[in-house]
Amino acid sequence: MTATLLQMTVLIGCGVFWRIWRPGGSDAAQTRKTLTAVVYYLLLPAMVFEVLRHSRLGMNTLQYTVLGVGSILTIIALSWGVGRLCRYARPRHGAMILAAAFPNVTYLGLPVLEQTFGPWARSVAIQIDLFATAPVLFSIGAYISSHFGEDHLKETKPFWALFHTPPFWAAGIAVLFNLADWDVAPWMAKALQQAANAVVPLMLLSLGLALDWRAVRWRNAPVVVPVIVIKLGLMPTLAVLIASSLSLSGDERAAAILEMAMPSMVMGVVFCDRYGLDTSLYAMAVTVTTVLSALTLPLWLQVLRF
C-alpha cells in the first residue's frame, strides 16, 4: 500500500506543481475543470461500462450499497450533532457535514483499490459510487447543502439529476449487457479498455490540481479537526461494524471498507459553491484529509487484512 500511494503521489504532485507554477500561463482551476469534464463525460463512462458488464452483480452489489449508505447516513447524523453541539455557523456546519460524510470513492478510492487489490477492485469502487455515494449525495447531500446554505442560493438539486449523469447511463447499459450476456465487437472492447486505462492518471492529476494549501487557515481548524477524526477514524470503524453483519469476506470486504476510509470528496466543492456553504473550509478539509490519508490508509489496510 505504501509503495502504491507513493506512486500515486507522483501524479498528484504533478497536479499540485501545475497549480503552483502554471506552465504556459494556464489557469489551474480551468485545467482541472477541463480534465474533470473529459473524465466525467467520456472516459469514466467507458470504464463504468467496461467494468460493470464483466462484474458479478447480485448480493455483493446489495451489500456494497448497504455498507456505503449505512456509513454515510450515520456519519451525516453524527456530524449534524457535532455541529449543533459546537454551534458552528450554518455555512460552516453544512460544509463540515459534507466533508465528514462523503468519501472520495472515485478520484482516489478507485486508483487505490485497483493498485492495491487488482483490476477487479475497480468494480467495488464503481458500485459503491453509483449505488451508494451518488444517490445519497444527490438527494440528502443536496438537501443539506440547501438547508445550511445562503438564503439566496437555496435551490434544491433534485434526486433525478443523478439519472442525467453519463456514468449512470453507462451503468444502466452495462447492467443490461451483463444480464443479457451480450458482448461487444473486439475493436470496441479495445477502445473501451484504452479509455478506461486513461481514467486513473487523469483522476490523480485532477485531484492534485484541486488541492490548495492557500485554503489552510487556522480559523478553520476547530471545524476541520472533527472532520479529520470522523472521516479518517470513525467512518471506517463504523464500516467495519456494518460489514460484520454482512457476508462480505476477504479482499472484497477489505476493499469496500477501505472506500469508507478515503478522504473527503472533491466534488463537495461544487455543492459548496452552488449553495453558498463555506468553500474555503471545505477545500481545507479536502486538502488536509487527502494528505493525512497517505498515513491512515496503509494502517487501515493492515487492520483489515489482520
C-alpha positions as semicolon CSV with decimal commas, in nm:
position;residue;x (nm);y (nm);z (nm)
1;M;0,000;0,000;0,000
2;T;0,279;0,245;0,089
3;A;0,454;0,187;-0,244
4;T;0,122;0,227;-0,425
5;L;0,049;0,557;-0,251
6;L;0,400;0,683;-0,329
7;Q;0,347;0,607;-0,698
8;M;0,013;0,785;-0,695
9;T;0,163;1,077;-0,505
10;V;0,386;1,148;-0,804
11;L;0,083;1,216;-1,028
12;I;-0,098;1,408;-0,754
13;G;0,221;1,608;-0,704
14;C;0,229;1,689;-1,075
15;G;-0,117;1,843;-1,033
16;V;-0,001;2,043;-0,732
17;F;0,308;2,156;-0,927
18;W;0,089;2,260;-1,221
19;R;-0,133;2,464;-0,987
20;I;0,165;2,649;-0,839
21;W;0,376;2,712;-1,148
22;R;0,100;2,742;-1,412
23;P;0,308;2,621;-1,710
24;G;0,231;2,812;-2,028
25;G;0,026;3,058;-1,823
26;S;-0,255;2,804;-1,787
27;D;-0,511;2,851;-1,511
28;A;-0,518;2,557;-1,267
29;A;-0,891;2,582;-1,199
30;Q;-0,978;2,583;-1,569
31;T;-0,734;2,299;-1,639
32;R;-0,895;2,094;-1,363
33;K;-1,244;2,163;-1,497
34;T;-1,136;2,053;-1,844
35;L;-0,974;1,733;-1,719
36;T;-1,271;1,658;-1,496
37;A;-1,511;1,709;-1,787
38;V;-1,312;1,474;-2,011
39;V;-1,304;1,207;-1,740
40;Y;-1,663;1,250;-1,624
41;Y;-1,833;1,274;-1,963
42;L;-1,616;1,041;-2,171
43;L;-1,353;0,825;-2,002
44;L;-1,530;0,732;-1,677
45;P;-1,849;0,617;-1,855
46;A;-1,629;0,398;-2,075
47;M;-1,469;0,247;-1,765
48;V;-1,805;0,203;-1,592
49;F;-1,944;0,019;-1,894
50;E;-1,632;-0,195;-1,939
51;V;-1,612;-0,292;-1,572
52;L;-1,979;-0,350;-1,491
53;R;-2,052;-0,558;-1,799
54;H;-1,798;-0,812;-1,669
55;S;-1,877;-0,781;-1,297
56;R;-2,070;-1,016;-1,075
57;L;-2,387;-0,827;-0,994
58;G;-2,612;-0,956;-0,721
59;M;-2,585;-0,999;-0,347
60;N;-2,245;-0,827;-0,326
61;T;-2,388;-0,523;-0,505
62;L;-2,664;-0,501;-0,246
63;Q;-2,414;-0,537;0,037
64;Y;-2,188;-0,264;-0,104
65;T;-2,496;-0,041;-0,114
66;V;-2,593;-0,122;0,246
67;L;-2,237;-0,064;0,366
68;G;-2,199;0,267;0,182
69;V;-2,543;0,414;0,252
70;G;-2,540;0,299;0,614
71;S;-2,198;0,451;0,680
72;I;-2,276;0,782;0,509
73;L;-2,616;0,833;0,674
74;T;-2,480;0,755;1,020
75;I;-2,190;0,997;0,976
76;I;-2,429;1,266;0,850
77;A;-2,628;1,231;1,172
78;L;-2,313;1,233;1,385
79;S;-2,170;1,538;1,207
80;W;-2,500;1,721;1,243
81;G;-2,488;1,658;1,618
82;V;-2,127;1,771;1,649
83;G;-2,205;2,091;1,460
84;R;-2,504;2,166;1,681
85;L;-2,302;2,099;1,995
86;C;-2,019;2,326;1,880
87;R;-2,262;2,592;1,749
88;Y;-2,099;2,623;1,406
89;A;-2,233;2,891;1,173
90;R;-2,473;2,740;0,920
91;P;-2,245;2,762;0,611
92;R;-1,958;2,607;0,810
93;H;-2,185;2,342;0,960
94;G;-2,311;2,236;0,617
95;A;-1,959;2,221;0,472
96;M;-1,845;2,019;0,773
97;I;-2,121;1,760;0,725
98;L;-2,039;1,714;0,357
99;A;-1,664;1,687;0,423
100;A;-1,709;1,431;0,702
101;A;-1,975;1,212;0,540
102;F;-1,882;1,176;0,173
103;P;-1,558;0,989;0,091
104;N;-1,356;1,030;-0,229
105;V;-1,455;0,685;-0,355
106;T;-1,379;0,752;-0,721
107;Y;-1,099;1,005;-0,776
108;L;-0,880;0,849;-0,505
109;G;-1,061;0,534;-0,400
110;L;-1,073;0,379;-0,745
111;P;-0,699;0,406;-0,819
112;V;-0,608;0,300;-0,463
113;L;-0,826;-0,011;-0,483
114;E;-0,707;-0,100;-0,833
115;Q;-0,339;-0,069;-0,742
116;T;-0,382;-0,246;-0,407
117;F;-0,611;-0,537;-0,493
118;G;-0,600;-0,559;-0,872
119;P;-0,824;-0,459;-1,167
120;W;-1,123;-0,649;-1,025
121;A;-1,146;-0,395;-0,740
122;R;-1,249;-0,121;-0,983
123;S;-1,591;-0,284;-0,976
124;V;-1,614;-0,233;-0,598
125;A;-1,534;0,138;-0,628
126;I;-1,776;0,193;-0,915
127;Q;-2,063;0,006;-0,749
128;I;-2,020;0,191;-0,419
129;D;-2,008;0,520;-0,607
130;L;-2,310;0,462;-0,831
131;F;-2,533;0,266;-0,593
132;A;-2,446;0,427;-0,256
133;T;-2,248;0,752;-0,257
134;A;-2,402;0,926;-0,559
135;P;-2,770;0,861;-0,470
136;V;-2,719;0,994;-0,116
137;L;-2,515;1,292;-0,240
138;F;-2,773;1,398;-0,499
139;S;-3,062;1,362;-0,256
140;I;-2,977;1,410;0,112
141;G;-2,646;1,583;0,034
142;A;-2,822;1,836;-0,187
143;Y;-3,088;1,894;0,079
144;I;-2,823;1,952;0,347
145;S;-2,639;2,195;0,121
146;S;-2,960;2,385;0,052
147;H;-3,066;2,386;0,418
148;F;-2,738;2,523;0,550
149;G;-2,655;2,747;0,253
150;E;-2,716;3,114;0,193
151;D;-3,082;3,214;0,157
152;H;-3,048;3,345;-0,197
153;L;-2,890;3,022;-0,315
154;K;-3,140;2,782;-0,166
155;E;-3,220;2,585;-0,477
156;T;-3,257;2,214;-0,411
157;K;-3,092;1,990;-0,665
158;P;-3,343;1,712;-0,740
159;F;-3,256;1,349;-0,688
160;W;-3,348;1,286;-1,052
161;A;-3,036;1,478;-1,154
162;L;-2,848;1,157;-1,074
163;F;-3,013;0,989;-1,370
164;H;-2,884;1,261;-1,603
165;T;-2,518;1,180;-1,537
166;P;-2,317;0,995;-1,806
167;P;-2,169;0,735;-1,564
168;F;-2,521;0,640;-1,457
169;W;-2,627;0,596;-1,820
170;A;-2,321;0,381;-1,881
171;A;-2,402;0,175;-1,571
172;G;-2,758;0,111;-1,691
173;I;-2,640;-0,005;-2,033
174;A;-2,365;-0,217;-1,876
175;V;-2,609;-0,392;-1,643
176;L;-2,831;-0,471;-1,944
177;F;-2,534;-0,619;-2,133
178;N;-2,431;-0,809;-1,821
179;L;-2,770;-0,966;-1,754
180;A;-2,834;-1,045;-2,121
181;D;-2,481;-1,184;-2,158
182;W;-2,419;-0,966;-2,462
183;D;-2,075;-0,883;-2,591
184;V;-1,925;-0,600;-2,796
185;A;-1,710;-0,609;-3,108
186;P;-1,337;-0,672;-3,041
187;W;-1,240;-0,328;-3,175
188;M;-1,492;-0,162;-2,942
189;A;-1,368;-0,363;-2,645
190;K;-1,011;-0,245;-2,710
191;A;-1,127;0,116;-2,742
192;L;-1,312;0,089;-2,410
193;Q;-1,005;-0,060;-2,242
194;Q;-0,784;0,221;-2,369
195;A;-1,030;0,483;-2,245
196;A;-1,058;0,307;-1,908
197;N;-0,679;0,296;-1,872
198;A;-0,663;0,675;-1,902
199;V;-0,906;0,736;-1,614
200;V;-0,675;0,675;-1,317
201;P;-0,382;0,901;-1,415
202;L;-0,614;1,186;-1,513
203;M;-0,814;1,146;-1,192
204;L;-0,498;1,170;-0,983
205;L;-0,371;1,469;-1,180
206;S;-0,708;1,640;-1,136
207;L;-0,700;1,565;-0,763
208;G;-0,360;1,735;-0,738
209;L;-0,497;2,038;-0,919
210;A;-0,781;2,055;-0,665
211;L;-0,553;2,063;-0,359
212;D;-0,492;2,419;-0,246
213;W;-0,275;2,498;0,056
214;R;-0,396;2,859;0,043
215;A;-0,723;2,728;0,187
216;V;-0,544;2,606;0,500
217;R;-0,628;2,860;0,771
218;W;-0,601;2,836;1,149
219;R;-0,952;2,977;1,183
220;N;-1,085;2,662;1,014
221;A;-0,901;2,423;1,248
222;P;-1,184;2,394;1,509
223;V;-1,408;2,257;1,232
224;V;-1,154;2,063;1,026
225;V;-1,014;1,869;1,324
226;P;-1,351;1,698;1,393
227;V;-1,376;1,624;1,020
228;I;-1,036;1,451;1,029
229;V;-1,134;1,240;1,330
230;I;-1,472;1,145;1,185
231;K;-1,365;1,095;0,824
232;L;-1,040;0,905;0,870
233;G;-1,114;0,731;1,200
234;L;-1,479;0,693;1,293
235;M;-1,624;0,633;0,947
236;P;-1,406;0,331;0,858
237;T;-1,461;0,197;1,212
238;L;-1,835;0,224;1,155
239;A;-1,794;0,049;0,818
240;V;-1,617;-0,240;0,992
241;L;-1,911;-0,274;1,232
242;I;-2,165;-0,269;0,948
243;A;-1,960;-0,518;0,745
244;S;-1,960;-0,757;1,039
245;S;-2,333;-0,811;0,984
246;L;-2,286;-0,876;0,612
247;S;-2,146;-1,179;0,430
248;L;-1,863;-0,989;0,262
249;S;-1,526;-1,151;0,324
250;G;-1,162;-1,140;0,225
251;D;-1,038;-0,873;-0,012
252;E;-1,392;-0,778;-0,119
253;R;-1,471;-0,684;0,241
254;A;-1,138;-0,501;0,282
255;A;-1,184;-0,308;-0,044
256;A;-1,537;-0,196;0,044
257;I;-1,439;-0,081;0,393
258;L;-1,128;0,093;0,260
259;E;-1,355;0,304;0,038
260;M;-1,516;0,441;0,355
261;A;-1,168;0,533;0,485
262;M;-1,098;0,764;0,189
263;P;-1,055;1,140;0,244
264;S;-1,323;1,398;0,175
265;M;-1,485;1,402;-0,169
266;V;-1,354;1,668;-0,408
267;M;-1,696;1,712;-0,571
268;G;-1,827;1,864;-0,249
269;V;-1,658;2,189;-0,351
270;V;-1,918;2,216;-0,630
271;F;-2,202;2,183;-0,378
272;C;-2,041;2,443;-0,150
273;D;-2,012;2,690;-0,438
274;R;-2,365;2,622;-0,561
275;Y;-2,543;2,657;-0,227
276;G;-2,326;2,916;-0,053
277;L;-2,153;2,696;0,204
278;D;-1,804;2,769;0,338
279;T;-1,598;2,669;0,033
280;S;-1,265;2,764;0,193
281;L;-1,335;2,539;0,490
282;Y;-1,432;2,250;0,264
283;A;-1,122;2,296;0,045
284;M;-0,904;2,284;0,356
285;A;-1,078;1,964;0,471
286;V;-1,016;1,801;0,132
287;T;-0,651;1,906;0,129
288;V;-0,570;1,801;0,485
289;T;-0,761;1,470;0,483
290;T;-0,607;1,376;0,147
291;V;-0,255;1,436;0,278
292;L;-0,322;1,252;0,606
293;S;-0,482;0,959;0,422
294;A;-0,133;0,867;0,299
295;L;-0,070;0,765;0,662
296;T;-0,413;0,631;0,761
297;L;-0,494;0,417;0,456
298;P;-0,195;0,181;0,498
299;L;-0,287;0,145;0,866
300;W;-0,646;0,057;0,783
301;L;-0,533;-0,195;0,522
302;Q;-0,316;-0,369;0,782
303;V;-0,610;-0,380;1,022
304;L;-0,845;-0,519;0,758
305;R;-0,601;-0,787;0,647
306;F;-0,503;-0,890;1,000
